Structure formats: structure tokens, C-alpha cells
Amino acid sequence: MERRSIKHIINEIQLVLSEKRTALSVLRTGIAIFALPLSVLTVLVATSRYYNVFEVLGLFVPLLVICVALAIFGVVMMIRSTRNIRRYDRMVDSLLGQSDYLKSLLGEARLREEQEERE
């Protein structure tokens, strides 16, 4: 197995973490896109006594189709970004495993976090 320098491994980890930040941004956007149709439907239900659904059916059906499409798109974005985040975490763990120094450094940090959580 090829042993690479710690500097090289850290650079690769930084690249993977920047991709993870992008995936987190996509997750945030997916949540917002999913929440938008729910907000629209909440307003429609709250104001339903001021209109008759059958009189505005020509507007109501396309609006519901758009809301369903946005909700599905938001869920797809959230699922994909969650998968990517998990994949990036595995990549970082793999990169950390290539250096005993980084592994021990991170291991000490994780042990301290676990001890703080127990207290």
C-alpha cells in the first residue's frame, strides 16, 4: 500500500469536506423546497371558506400538481444529499486510516468528545 504524506492526505480530506459542505447546502435547499408546498397548502386550507373549490378547479388542480412535484423534488434532493454526506464521511474515515498520526489524533479527539458526552 502506498504511503502518502500527511500533507497530501489532509488536502484530500479538505477537498472531501468541501464536497460535504456542498451536500449539506443541497440538503438545506431540499428542505426549503419541500416546505414551500406545505406552506401553500396551509394557506389554501386556512382560506378555504372564502372560495368554492369547484369554482376555481381550473387553478386548483395545476397548483396541487405543482405542489406535489415540488414536494417530490425536495424529497429527492434530501435523499441524494444524505447519501452523499454518508459517502463523504466514509471517504474521510478511509483517508484518516491511511495515516497512523491522523488516526491517533482523531482518536484522541473522539475519546474526549465521548467523555464530555458522558459527563
N, C-alpha and C positions, 0 to 999 in steps of 0.2 A: 504494500500500500504506500502510495506516495505521501510523504510528509511535507506539508506546506508550512510556510512561515505563519506566525501568529498574526502578523500584519495583514497578510493575504486573506486569512480566514475571517478576521474582523471586518475587512472590506466587503467580503461576500455576505456576512451577516448583516451589515448595514444596508446592503442592496435588498436583501430579502425583507428586512424590517421596513424599508420604504415601500415595498410592494404590499406589505401587510397594512401599512397606513392607508394606502390607496384602497385596499379591500374594505377597510373599516369605513372609509368615506362612502364607498358604494353601498355598504350596509346601512349607513345613516340615510342615504338618499332613498334606498328601497323602503325604509320605514316611513319616510315622509310621503313617498308616492302611495304607499298602502294606506296611510292615514287620510289622505285627501278625499277619496271616495266615501270613506266613513263619515267625514265631516259634511260632505254634500248631502248624503242620505239623512244625516241627523237634522239638517236644516229642512229638508223636504218633509220629514215626519213631523217636525215641530210646527211647520206652517201648513200642514195638510188640511186643516179646517177652512183655509181661505181659498181653496180650489177643489174642483172635482177632477179626479184622476182621468176619468173617461173623456172629459172635455179637452184636456191637454195631453192626451195619449201620444200624439204625434211628436211632442217634445220629450215626454216622459220616457218612452222606450229607448230612443237613442241615448239619452242621458244615463239610463241604467246600464246600457251596453258599454258605454264609455267608462262608467264607474267599475263595472266588473272587469273590464280589460285592464284598467289601471291597477286594480287590486291584484290581479293575477301577475301583472308585470312587476309590481312591488314584491310579491312573494318570491318570484323567480330571482329577482335581484338579491333578496335576502338569503335565499338558499345558496346561490352561487358564491356570494361573498363569504358566507360562513364556511363553505367547503374550502375556499381559497385560504381563509385565515387558518384553518386547521392544517392545510398543506404547508403553509409558510412556517407554522410552529414546528412541524416535523422536520422541515428543512433546516431550521435554526438548531434544533436538537442534534441533527446529523452533523452539521458543521461544528458545533461545540464538541462533539465526540471525537473530532479529528485532532484536538489539542488537549493534552493532559492538563496543561496550565489553565486553559479556559474552563475546562470541565471542573477542576478543583475550585477555581474562583467562583464559578456559578453555583457549585455545590454548596460552598460556604454561605453564599448569599441566600440560597433557598432554605438552608437549615436555619439561618437567622429569622427568615420570614415565618417559617413553621413554628419556631419557638415563640415569636411575638404573637402569632395567632392563638396559641395555646394559653397564653397569659391573660 
